[in-house]
Amino acid sequence: MWQKKLRKFGPEILENMNNITEFINKNKLFYKKETIPDIKVGDTVKITIYLELPKKSDSDDGKKAKERIQVYEGVIISKHGKKDYIDSTITVRKMFQGGGIEKVFLLNSPWIKDLQVLTSAKVRRSKLYYLRERTGKSARLKRLF
C-alpha cells in the first residue's frame, strides 16, 4: 500500500531507499502515535475507542455524525509486530456472558484514544491462544506484584 503512495511522488524516491524513512516522516504519510505504553502478552488492558456512528439518512448533510466513546477491557493474548512499527497490532480477549470475545487493535490507530495497563501476569508463552478453550478458574493467569 505504501509503495503506491510513493509512486505518485516520482521514481527518484524509490531509487534512494536510504532516505525513505525521512521522506515518510517528513510528509506524514502514516499516522503514528507519540506515546504507546509498554505492553506485554498477559497484561490486562483498558482501551478507550472513539466511535463515529453512521448517519441514518442522507438528507441530513449539514449534521455531524453521532460520536461516542467505548471502553474495551480484556487480556492481551497476542502481539504482532514491534511497538515502534506502524502496523503493529494486539489481540485482546474478554469474557462476556459466558463466552469470549476477541478483538484486534492497531496500536497506532487514530480511533484509539487511550490505552491503560491495569495489571500484569506472569506468562511463559508469547501467544496465549490456549485461553480460548478455558473458562472459569482455569482461565486465570498468575499476577505479577
HUHU-V499704 format. One record per backbone hydrogen bond with DSSP energy under -0.5 kcal/mol. NH is the residue of the N-H (numbers start at 1). CO is the residue of the C=O. Records with the same first field share a line. If there is no record, write none. Layout:
NH = CO, CO
This chain:
5 = 1
6 = 2
7 = 3
8 = 4
9 = 6
10 = 7
13 = 10
14 = 10
15 = 11
16 = 12
17 = 15
19 = 16
20 = 17
23 = 19
24 = 20
25 = 21
26 = 22
27 = 23
28 = 24
29 = 24
39 = 37
42 = 76
43 = 40
44 = 119
45 = 43, 74
46 = 116
47 = 72
48 = 46, 114
49 = 47, 70
50 = 111
51 = 49, 68
53 = 51, 66
60 = 57
61 = 59
68 = 51
70 = 49
72 = 47
74 = 45
75 = 93
76 = 43
77 = 75, 91
78 = 91
80 = 89
85 = 82
88 = 85
89 = 80
90 = 105
91 = 78
92 = 90, 103
93 = 75
94 = 101
96 = 99
99 = 96
101 = 94
103 = 92
105 = 90
107 = 88, 105
109 = 106
112 = 109
113 = 48, 111
114 = 48
116 = 46
118 = 44, 116
119 = 44
122 = 142
123 = 121
128 = 77
131 = 128
132 = 129
133 = 130
138 = 135
139 = 136
140 = 137
142 = 122
144 = 120
